[in-house]
Amino acid sequence: MVEKTHLRGGAILARAFREKGVDHVFTLAGGFCNPALEGFMECQMPVINCPHEQVAGHLADGHTRISRKPTVCLVGPEGFANAVPAMLEAWGERSPVIFITGSSTLKRQGAGGFKEIDDVAIAKPLTKYSVQITDGSRISEFVDRAWHTATNGYPGPVHISLPVDIMFSSFEKNAGLNERPFDRSDKAVLKAWPNPVDLSNILSLVRESDRPVIIGGHGVWWSQTEQALASAATKLKIPIFNVPYHTKLLGEDCSAMMGLADFHQYHPSKEAIQEADVILMVGCKLDNQMNFGNPPFISKDTKLVCVNGSHEELAYNIGADIQLLSDPGAFFNELIKIERTWDDWFVLQKQRRANWVAHWAEHIEKETENDLKLDRKMHPLQLALDVQSMMSDDDWLVFDGGNTHFWNEIATNIAAAGGRKLGGILHPGNYSLLGVGVSFALSAKRVHPNTNVVLVTGDGAFLSGGLSVETCFQESTPIIVVIDNNGGLDCISQQQERLFESGQHYATDFRDIPFHKMFEGLGGFGELVTKREQLSGAFQRAYKSRKTACINVKCRGVISPIVAATSDKRDKASIE
């Protein structure tokens, strides 16, 4: 066979990603992208065809979050518009997904070409880097630039637009490779090292403190330094709290991990954070979730230290008393050297957590007793707790929705305090985008094929993104979907009932949808659960079916603490 001397632009693109070590591409195949798809096929790189471009984007995002390695989402020009919500979700969680658009012809740009849109401009505010390639000899160069930008500093999604005429045109197979960098394989991420003087001052501040707290965020996850955090906090007996809306940094095997830094979903964090004299926020942003660092979330008298691995992150944290540019791992490796522990303060947080768990256990026990007496539907927290009690250690849990999300957050902390050690947890990110659950669950199952993956989703969230379940069937990748079915957008209707003068909700109800029948029609397992005592049997049958399964559970709508707190004023129903 004669070796090719020239390749289409799409094939050069595929080879550039193979050199980076990309092992998954997600797409909805389109004519504009065919040369790239042929290139991926020739490179023997797995390509997963999805029923919708948004699904492809969420699958790439989920795979990237779990593996912490960039994944490609390839779409056509009109498909790019469909993928924008997935780009938003990836941007919120700083997930380094590589979005590729096979775009309208460069030759007639600005003249109304077929499917012409300004994808570069649309993607720019939702990515770290958005560029159109106008010279086919530079394809490999721009892949290298995009990859470097996505993975270094504060990571995040990037976007490359490759016009269809360049996609189909032929170029020398080594086009652009005779210039530096000659090695375009994936390289180690660059890391910032702390200024010794600034570091010493912060360590002295911590050493002299009485009530230190650590809040860990995205920067810890993406720098893969969560074990260094665990080691330092466990040795020093400093409590750790996790920023909301992100993959949980640490499991129950870390004794220092207390729960979310969220006063409503985990009330003991309020006492700890407001009483702390020093707060170390590592890999976090002083955004709305942290009340921008202001009282009453963080006391004016508390010394607030922000440690971030990039200047980009630090730009969000100008409100901190002290800033430190440092890779989180480098900081933790110095923090652990402090010769002191905070045993009494640490024990107090553990006791508060135990009291919180006991309170919720007593509350849900009474609620469930009344459900039985009054013949009411299940409480969503009881559903969440029951599901986790039926899971095994190392299983993956995904949850999606409004109140469904919030109740499962609470249940996760309760179950963890009881010893449940899950393999991992995924859920919507900073933008609370509904409909990501099935895609994230499928991502978890693809990365961990030998583990069980369970998704607990609200009915509204499932309707937003449930079409992605077809990919589970297509790829023979079974997951279990538990639908918290309360017949509407309950989180929103409850806010409306507190906000509207009529005390009623409007435009938030759904009809009674037989979700379990939908799964059966697709070739999966489905079962309806209307009573709590039916759940265990349905769950076991779903497991044994070895099919993608739906357990459609009729639950009653119960307002979660965070929704109640954010809608207690009639003139404002907002977190801020």
C-alpha positions as CSV (number, residue, x, y, z in Angstrom):
1,M,0.0,0.0,0.0
2,V,1.4,3.4,-1.0
3,E,1.8,5.7,1.9
4,K,-0.1,8.9,1.6
5,T,1.9,12.1,1.0
6,H,-1.1,14.4,1.3
7,L,-4.0,14.4,3.7
8,R,-7.3,16.3,3.9
9,G,-7.5,19.0,6.6
10,G,-9.8,16.8,8.6
11,A,-7.4,14.0,8.7
12,I,-4.6,16.3,9.8
13,L,-6.8,17.5,12.6
14,A,-7.5,13.9,13.7
15,R,-3.8,13.0,13.7
16,A,-3.0,16.1,15.8
17,F,-5.4,14.9,18.4
18,R,-4.1,11.4,18.3
19,E,-0.6,12.8,19.0
20,K,-2.1,14.5,22.1
21,G,-3.4,11.2,23.3
22,V,-7.1,11.8,22.8
23,D,-9.0,8.6,23.2
24,H,-12.6,9.7,22.8
25,V,-14.5,11.9,20.4
26,F,-18.2,12.6,20.7
27,T,-20.3,13.8,17.8
28,L,-23.5,13.9,15.8
29,A,-22.0,13.0,12.4
30,G,-22.6,15.7,9.7
31,G,-21.3,16.3,6.2
32,F,-19.1,19.2,7.2
33,C,-17.2,17.0,9.5
34,N,-16.7,13.9,7.3
35,P,-13.0,14.3,6.6
36,A,-12.3,14.6,10.3
37,L,-14.5,11.5,11.0
38,E,-12.5,9.6,8.3
39,G,-9.3,10.7,9.9
40,F,-10.5,9.5,13.4
41,M,-11.5,6.2,11.8
42,E,-8.0,5.8,10.2
43,C,-6.4,6.7,13.5
44,Q,-8.6,4.0,15.2
45,M,-9.8,6.6,17.7
46,P,-13.3,5.8,19.2
47,V,-16.0,8.1,18.0
48,I,-19.4,8.0,19.8
49,N,-22.3,9.1,17.7
50,C,-25.0,10.9,19.7
51,P,-28.6,11.8,19.0
52,H,-28.0,15.5,19.6
53,E,-25.1,17.8,19.6
54,Q,-25.8,19.0,23.2
55,V,-25.7,15.4,24.3
56,A,-22.3,15.0,22.5
57,G,-21.0,18.1,24.4
58,H,-22.3,16.9,27.8
59,L,-20.7,13.4,27.2
60,A,-17.4,15.0,26.4
61,D,-17.7,17.2,29.5
62,G,-18.6,14.3,31.7
63,H,-15.7,12.2,30.4
64,T,-13.3,15.1,30.8
65,R,-14.4,15.7,34.4
66,I,-13.9,12.1,35.5
67,S,-10.7,11.4,33.6
68,R,-9.3,15.0,34.0
69,K,-8.1,14.7,30.5
70,P,-9.4,16.7,27.5
71,T,-12.0,15.1,25.3
72,V,-13.2,16.2,21.8
73,C,-16.7,17.3,20.8
74,L,-17.1,17.5,17.0
75,V,-20.1,19.3,15.5
76,G,-21.2,20.9,12.3
77,P,-22.1,24.6,12.0
78,E,-25.8,24.3,12.9
79,G,-24.8,21.6,15.4
80,F,-22.5,24.2,17.1
81,A,-25.6,26.2,18.1
82,N,-27.1,23.0,19.7
83,A,-23.8,22.4,21.6
84,V,-23.7,25.9,23.1
85,P,-25.5,24.8,26.4
86,A,-22.9,22.0,26.8
87,M,-20.2,24.6,26.3
88,L,-21.8,26.8,29.0
89,E,-21.8,23.8,31.5
90,A,-18.2,23.0,30.8
91,W,-17.2,26.6,31.2
92,G,-18.9,26.8,34.6
93,E,-16.9,23.9,35.9
94,R,-13.7,24.7,34.0
95,S,-13.7,21.4,32.2
96,P,-11.1,21.4,29.4
97,V,-13.3,20.1,26.6
98,I,-12.1,20.7,23.0
99,F,-15.0,21.9,20.9
100,I,-14.5,21.6,17.1
101,T,-16.8,23.1,14.5
102,G,-16.7,22.1,10.9
103,S,-17.8,25.5,9.8
104,S,-19.0,27.3,6.6
105,T,-16.6,27.8,3.7
106,L,-13.8,30.3,4.3
107,K,-13.7,31.3,0.6
108,R,-17.1,32.9,0.7
109,Q,-17.1,34.1,4.3
110,G,-19.3,37.1,4.9
111,A,-21.3,36.5,1.7
112,G,-24.0,34.2,3.1
113,G,-22.3,30.8,2.8
114,F,-24.2,27.6,3.5
115,K,-24.9,27.4,7.2
116,E,-22.7,30.4,7.9
117,I,-22.6,31.6,11.5
118,D,-19.9,33.4,13.5
119,D,-19.2,30.5,15.8
120,V,-15.9,32.0,16.9
121,A,-17.6,35.1,18.3
122,I,-20.4,33.0,19.9
123,A,-17.9,30.7,21.6
124,K,-15.5,33.4,22.8
125,P,-17.3,34.4,26.1
126,L,-17.8,30.7,27.0
127,T,-14.3,29.4,26.4
128,K,-10.7,30.3,27.2
129,Y,-9.8,30.3,23.5
130,S,-11.9,30.5,20.4
131,V,-10.2,30.6,16.9
132,Q,-10.9,30.0,13.3
133,I,-8.1,28.2,11.3
134,T,-7.6,30.0,8.0
135,D,-4.5,28.2,6.8
136,G,-4.6,24.4,6.6
137,S,-0.8,24.1,7.1
138,R,-1.4,25.5,10.7
139,I,-3.9,22.9,11.8
140,S,-1.5,21.1,14.1
141,E,-0.2,24.4,15.5
142,F,-3.7,25.5,16.5
143,V,-4.5,22.2,18.0
144,D,-1.4,22.5,20.1
145,R,-2.2,26.1,21.1
146,A,-5.8,25.1,22.0
147,W,-4.6,22.1,24.1
148,H,-2.1,24.2,26.0
149,T,-4.7,26.8,26.8
150,A,-7.3,24.3,27.9
151,T,-5.0,22.5,30.3
152,N,-2.7,25.1,31.7
153,G,-3.4,27.8,34.3
154,Y,-7.1,27.7,35.3
155,P,-8.3,25.0,32.8
156,G,-11.4,25.4,30.7
157,P,-13.0,24.6,27.4
158,V,-11.6,25.8,24.1
159,H,-13.1,26.1,20.6
160,I,-11.6,25.6,17.1
161,S,-13.5,26.4,13.9
162,L,-12.3,24.6,10.8
163,P,-14.0,25.8,7.6
164,V,-15.3,23.1,5.3
165,D,-13.1,24.1,2.4
166,I,-10.0,23.6,4.5
167,M,-11.6,20.5,6.1
168,F,-11.8,18.9,2.6
169,S,-8.7,20.4,1.0
170,S,-5.4,18.4,0.8
171,F,-2.2,19.4,2.4
172,E,1.2,17.7,2.9
173,K,0.8,15.2,5.7
174,N,3.6,16.9,7.7
175,A,2.3,20.4,7.1
176,G,3.5,22.8,9.8
177,L,5.5,20.1,11.6
178,N,8.9,21.6,10.5
179,E,8.6,24.4,13.0
180,R,8.8,24.4,16.8
181,P,7.5,22.8,18.9
182,F,8.7,19.6,17.1
183,D,7.2,17.5,19.9
184,R,3.4,18.1,20.0
185,S,2.5,15.3,22.3
186,D,0.6,16.0,25.6
187,K,3.0,17.6,28.1
188,A,2.9,18.1,31.8
189,V,0.9,21.0,33.0
190,L,2.9,24.0,34.1
191,K,2.6,24.8,37.8
192,A,3.1,28.0,39.8
193,W,5.4,27.8,42.8
194,P,4.8,30.1,45.8
195,N,6.8,33.1,46.6
196,P,8.8,32.0,49.8
197,V,8.1,35.2,51.7
198,D,4.4,35.3,51.0
199,L,4.1,31.6,51.8
200,S,6.0,32.0,55.1
201,N,3.6,34.8,56.2
202,I,0.5,32.7,55.4
203,L,1.9,29.7,57.3
204,S,2.7,31.9,60.3
205,L,-0.9,33.2,60.2
206,V,-2.3,29.7,60.2
207,R,0.1,28.5,62.9
208,E,-1.0,31.3,65.2
209,S,-4.7,30.9,64.5
210,D,-7.3,29.2,66.8
211,R,-10.0,28.2,64.4
212,P,-8.7,27.6,60.9
213,V,-10.9,26.3,58.0
214,I,-10.0,25.1,54.5
215,I,-12.5,25.5,51.6
216,G,-11.5,23.5,48.5
217,G,-12.7,24.1,45.0
218,H,-12.2,23.5,41.3
219,G,-8.5,24.3,41.3
220,V,-7.8,21.4,43.7
221,W,-9.7,19.0,41.5
222,W,-8.2,20.0,38.2
223,S,-4.6,20.1,39.6
224,Q,-5.2,16.6,40.9
225,T,-4.0,17.5,44.4
226,E,-7.0,16.4,46.5
227,Q,-4.9,13.7,48.3
228,A,-2.4,16.3,49.3
229,L,-5.2,18.4,50.8
230,A,-6.5,15.3,52.6
231,S,-3.1,14.5,54.1
232,A,-2.5,18.1,55.3
233,A,-5.9,18.6,56.8
234,T,-6.0,15.2,58.5
235,K,-2.6,15.6,60.0
236,L,-3.3,19.1,61.3
237,K,-6.9,18.5,62.2
238,I,-8.3,21.3,60.1
239,P,-11.8,20.9,58.8
240,I,-12.4,20.9,55.1
241,F,-15.5,22.2,53.3
242,N,-16.2,21.7,49.6
243,V,-17.5,24.5,47.3
244,P,-21.0,23.7,46.1
245,Y,-21.9,22.5,42.6
246,H,-18.8,20.5,41.9
247,T,-17.5,17.0,41.9
248,K,-16.8,16.1,45.5
249,L,-13.1,16.4,46.2
250,L,-12.9,13.8,48.9
251,G,-14.9,10.8,50.2
252,E,-15.7,9.5,53.6
253,D,-12.3,7.9,53.9
254,C,-10.9,11.4,54.7
255,S,-11.9,12.2,58.3
256,A,-11.3,16.0,57.7
257,M,-13.9,16.2,55.0
258,M,-17.0,17.8,56.6
259,G,-19.4,18.6,53.7
260,L,-20.5,21.5,51.5
261,A,-19.6,25.1,52.2
262,D,-23.3,25.8,51.9
263,F,-25.3,27.1,54.9
264,H,-28.6,25.7,53.7
265,Q,-27.6,22.3,52.4
266,Y,-25.1,21.7,55.2
267,H,-25.9,24.0,58.2
268,P,-22.8,23.1,60.3
269,S,-20.7,24.9,57.7
270,K,-22.3,28.1,58.7
271,E,-21.1,27.8,62.3
272,A,-17.6,26.8,61.3
273,I,-17.1,29.4,58.6
274,Q,-18.6,32.3,60.6
275,E,-16.5,31.3,63.7
276,A,-13.3,30.8,61.9
277,D,-10.5,33.2,62.4
278,V,-8.5,32.1,59.3
279,I,-10.1,30.7,56.2
280,L,-7.9,29.1,53.5
281,M,-9.7,29.1,50.2
282,V,-7.7,26.9,47.9
283,G,-8.6,26.7,44.2
284,C,-11.8,28.7,44.7
285,K,-13.4,31.9,43.5
286,L,-15.0,34.6,45.6
287,D,-18.1,34.4,43.5
288,N,-21.8,34.3,44.4
289,Q,-21.5,30.9,46.0
290,M,-19.1,32.5,48.5
291,N,-21.1,35.7,48.8
292,F,-18.1,37.3,47.1
293,G,-16.2,37.0,50.4
294,N,-18.6,39.4,52.2
295,P,-20.4,39.2,55.5
296,P,-22.5,37.5,56.7
297,F,-21.0,34.5,54.9
298,I,-17.4,35.3,56.0
299,S,-17.0,37.6,59.0
300,K,-15.2,41.0,58.5
301,D,-12.8,40.0,61.2
302,T,-11.8,36.7,59.6
303,K,-8.5,36.6,57.8
304,L,-9.4,35.4,54.3
305,V,-6.5,33.8,52.3
306,C,-7.0,32.8,48.7
307,V,-4.5,30.3,47.2
308,N,-4.8,29.8,43.4
309,G,-2.7,28.2,40.8
310,S,-3.2,30.9,38.1
311,H,-3.4,34.7,37.8
312,E,-6.8,34.2,36.1
313,E,-8.2,32.6,39.3
314,L,-6.7,35.3,41.5
315,A,-8.4,38.0,39.4
316,Y,-11.7,36.8,40.9
317,N,-10.3,37.0,44.4
318,I,-9.2,40.6,44.8
319,G,-11.4,40.8,47.8
320,A,-9.2,38.4,49.8
321,D,-7.0,39.8,52.6
322,I,-4.1,37.8,51.3
323,Q,-3.5,36.2,47.9
324,L,-1.0,33.6,47.0
325,L,-0.1,32.4,43.5
326,S,0.7,28.7,44.0
327,D,-0.1,25.3,42.7
328,P,-2.5,23.8,45.4
329,G,-0.3,20.8,45.8
330,A,2.8,22.9,46.4
331,F,0.9,24.9,49.1
332,F,-0.4,21.7,50.8
333,N,3.0,20.2,50.9
334,E,4.2,23.2,52.9
335,L,1.1,23.5,55.0
336,I,1.5,19.9,56.3
337,K,4.9,20.9,57.8
338,I,3.2,23.0,60.5
339,E,4.0,21.5,63.9
340,R,0.6,22.0,65.5
341,T,-2.9,20.5,65.5
342,W,-6.3,21.9,66.2
343,D,-7.9,18.9,67.9
344,D,-10.6,20.6,69.9
345,W,-11.8,22.7,67.0
346,F,-11.8,19.7,64.8
347,V,-13.7,17.5,67.2
348,L,-16.3,20.3,67.5
349,Q,-17.0,20.2,63.8
350,K,-17.3,16.4,63.8
351,Q,-19.8,16.7,66.7
352,R,-21.8,19.3,64.8
353,R,-21.9,17.0,61.8
354,A,-23.1,14.1,63.9
355,N,-25.8,16.3,65.4
356,W,-26.9,17.5,61.9
357,V,-27.1,13.9,60.7
358,A,-29.1,12.9,63.8
359,H,-31.5,15.8,63.3
360,W,-32.2,14.9,59.6
361,A,-32.5,11.2,60.5
362,E,-35.2,12.0,63.1
363,H,-36.9,14.4,60.7
364,I,-37.1,12.0,57.8
365,E,-38.2,9.1,60.1
366,K,-41.2,11.2,61.2
367,E,-41.9,12.3,57.7
368,T,-41.9,8.7,56.4
369,E,-44.1,7.5,59.3
370,N,-46.6,10.2,58.3
371,D,-46.4,9.2,54.7
372,L,-47.4,5.7,55.6
373,K,-50.2,6.9,57.9
374,L,-51.6,9.4,55.5
375,D,-51.0,7.3,52.4
376,R,-48.8,10.0,50.9
377,K,-46.2,9.7,48.3
378,M,-42.5,9.3,49.2
379,H,-40.5,12.2,50.5
380,P,-37.6,12.9,48.0
381,L,-35.0,12.8,50.7
382,Q,-36.2,9.3,51.7
383,L,-35.9,8.3,48.1
384,A,-32.3,9.6,47.9
385,L,-31.3,7.9,51.1
386,D,-32.9,4.6,50.1
387,V,-31.2,4.7,46.7
388,Q,-27.8,5.2,48.4
389,S,-28.5,2.4,50.9
390,M,-29.0,0.0,48.0
391,M,-25.8,1.0,46.2
392,S,-22.4,-0.7,46.8
393,D,-19.1,0.9,47.7
394,D,-17.4,2.2,44.6
395,D,-20.7,2.6,42.7
396,W,-21.0,6.0,40.9
397,L,-23.9,8.3,41.8
398,V,-25.2,11.1,39.5
399,F,-28.0,13.4,40.3
400,D,-29.7,16.1,38.3
401,G,-32.6,18.5,38.8
402,G,-33.7,21.3,41.1
403,N,-35.0,20.1,44.5
404,T,-33.9,16.6,43.4
405,H,-30.4,17.9,43.2
406,F,-30.6,19.6,46.6
407,W,-32.1,16.7,48.5
408,N,-29.5,14.3,47.1
409,E,-26.8,16.7,48.2
410,I,-28.1,16.4,51.7
411,A,-28.5,12.6,51.4
412,T,-25.0,12.2,50.2
413,N,-23.6,13.8,53.3
414,I,-25.8,11.8,55.6
415,A,-24.9,8.5,53.8
416,A,-21.2,9.4,53.9
417,A,-21.4,10.0,57.6
418,G,-22.9,6.5,57.9
419,G,-19.9,5.0,56.0
420,R,-21.1,4.9,52.4
421,K,-18.0,5.1,50.2
422,L,-19.1,5.9,46.6
423,G,-16.7,5.7,43.7
424,G,-17.6,9.1,42.6
425,I,-20.4,11.7,42.3
426,L,-21.3,14.0,39.4
427,H,-24.1,16.6,39.1
428,P,-24.8,19.9,37.3
429,G,-22.3,22.6,37.8
430,N,-22.2,26.3,38.5
431,Y,-25.0,27.2,36.1
432,S,-27.3,24.5,37.4
433,L,-28.1,23.4,33.9
434,L,-30.8,20.7,33.8
435,G,-30.6,17.7,31.6
436,V,-27.0,16.7,32.1
437,G,-27.7,13.7,34.3
438,V,-28.0,10.9,31.7
439,S,-24.9,12.1,29.8
440,F,-22.9,12.3,33.0
441,A,-24.0,8.8,34.1
442,L,-23.1,7.4,30.7
443,S,-19.7,9.1,30.9
444,A,-19.1,7.5,34.4
445,K,-20.1,4.1,33.0
446,R,-17.8,4.4,30.0
447,V,-14.8,5.4,32.2
448,H,-15.6,2.7,34.8
449,P,-17.3,-0.1,32.9
450,N,-17.2,-2.6,35.7
451,T,-19.0,-0.4,38.3
452,N,-22.7,0.3,38.7
453,V,-23.8,3.8,37.8
454,V,-27.1,5.2,39.2
455,L,-28.7,8.5,38.2
456,V,-31.3,10.1,40.4
457,T,-33.1,12.8,38.3
458,G,-36.1,15.0,38.6
459,D,-38.8,14.5,35.9
460,G,-38.1,18.0,34.6
461,A,-34.4,17.4,34.3
462,F,-35.0,14.1,32.5
463,L,-37.3,15.8,30.0
464,S,-34.6,18.3,29.4
465,G,-31.9,15.8,28.4
466,G,-33.4,12.3,28.5
467,L,-33.0,11.7,24.8
468,S,-29.3,11.0,25.5
469,V,-30.4,7.7,27.0
470,E,-30.5,6.3,23.4
471,T,-26.7,6.4,23.4
472,C,-26.7,4.1,26.4
473,F,-28.6,1.5,24.3
474,Q,-26.6,2.2,21.2
475,E,-23.3,1.7,23.1
476,S,-24.5,-1.2,25.2
477,T,-23.6,0.8,28.3
478,P,-26.3,0.2,30.9
479,I,-27.1,2.6,33.7
480,I,-30.0,2.8,36.2
481,V,-32.1,5.9,36.0
482,V,-34.3,6.7,39.1
483,I,-36.8,9.4,38.3
484,D,-38.0,11.5,41.2
485,N,-41.4,12.1,39.6
486,N,-43.4,14.9,41.2
487,G,-45.3,15.9,38.1
488,G,-43.7,19.3,37.4
489,L,-40.9,21.8,37.9
490,D,-41.3,21.6,41.6
491,C,-38.4,23.8,42.6
492,I,-39.8,26.6,40.5
493,S,-43.4,26.1,41.4
494,Q,-42.5,26.3,45.1
495,Q,-40.7,29.6,44.5
496,Q,-43.7,30.9,42.7
497,E,-46.1,30.0,45.5
498,R,-44.0,32.2,47.8
499,L,-43.4,35.0,45.3
500,F,-46.7,35.4,43.5
501,E,-49.4,37.4,45.3
502,S,-52.0,34.7,44.5
503,G,-49.9,32.0,46.3
504,Q,-50.2,29.8,43.3
505,H,-47.8,28.4,40.7
506,Y,-48.1,28.8,37.0
507,A,-46.7,27.0,33.9
508,T,-44.7,24.5,35.8
509,D,-46.9,21.3,35.7
510,F,-46.4,18.2,33.6
511,R,-48.8,15.5,32.7
512,D,-48.4,12.0,34.2
513,I,-45.6,10.6,32.0
514,P,-44.9,6.9,32.0
515,F,-41.1,7.2,31.8
516,H,-40.7,3.5,32.6
517,K,-42.7,2.6,29.5
518,M,-40.3,4.8,27.4
519,F,-37.4,2.7,28.5
520,E,-39.2,-0.6,27.8
521,G,-39.9,0.7,24.3
522,L,-36.3,1.4,23.7
523,G,-35.4,-2.1,24.8
524,G,-34.6,-1.5,28.4
525,F,-36.1,-2.3,31.8
526,G,-38.8,-0.2,33.3
527,E,-40.9,-0.3,36.5
528,L,-43.3,2.1,38.2
529,V,-43.0,2.6,42.0
530,T,-45.8,4.3,43.9
531,K,-45.0,3.1,47.4
532,R,-41.7,3.0,49.3
533,E,-41.9,-0.7,50.0
534,Q,-41.8,-1.4,46.2
535,L,-38.5,0.4,45.7
536,S,-36.1,-2.2,46.9
537,G,-37.5,-5.0,44.7
538,A,-37.6,-2.7,41.7
539,F,-34.0,-1.7,42.2
540,Q,-32.9,-5.3,42.4
541,R,-34.8,-6.3,39.3
542,A,-33.2,-3.3,37.5
543,Y,-29.7,-4.4,38.5
544,K,-30.4,-8.0,37.5
545,S,-31.8,-7.0,34.1
546,R,-28.3,-5.8,33.0
547,K,-30.2,-3.3,30.8
548,T,-30.4,0.4,30.9
549,A,-33.3,0.7,33.4
550,C,-35.8,3.3,34.6
551,I,-37.4,3.2,38.1
552,N,-40.2,5.7,37.8
553,V,-40.9,6.8,41.5
554,K,-43.9,8.9,42.4
555,C,-42.7,11.3,45.0
556,R,-44.4,14.2,46.7
557,G,-43.0,17.7,46.2
558,V,-41.2,18.9,49.3
559,I,-39.3,22.2,49.3
560,S,-35.6,21.9,50.0
561,P,-33.8,24.1,52.6
562,I,-32.0,26.1,49.9
563,V,-35.1,26.8,47.9
564,A,-37.0,27.8,51.0
565,A,-34.2,30.1,52.0
566,T,-33.9,31.8,48.6
567,S,-37.6,32.3,48.2
568,D,-38.5,33.6,51.7
569,K,-38.9,37.1,50.5
570,R,-41.8,37.9,48.2
571,D,-39.9,40.6,46.3
572,K,-36.9,38.5,45.5
573,A,-36.5,34.8,44.7
574,S,-32.8,34.7,44.0
575,I,-29.7,33.2,45.6
576,E,-28.3,36.7,45.8
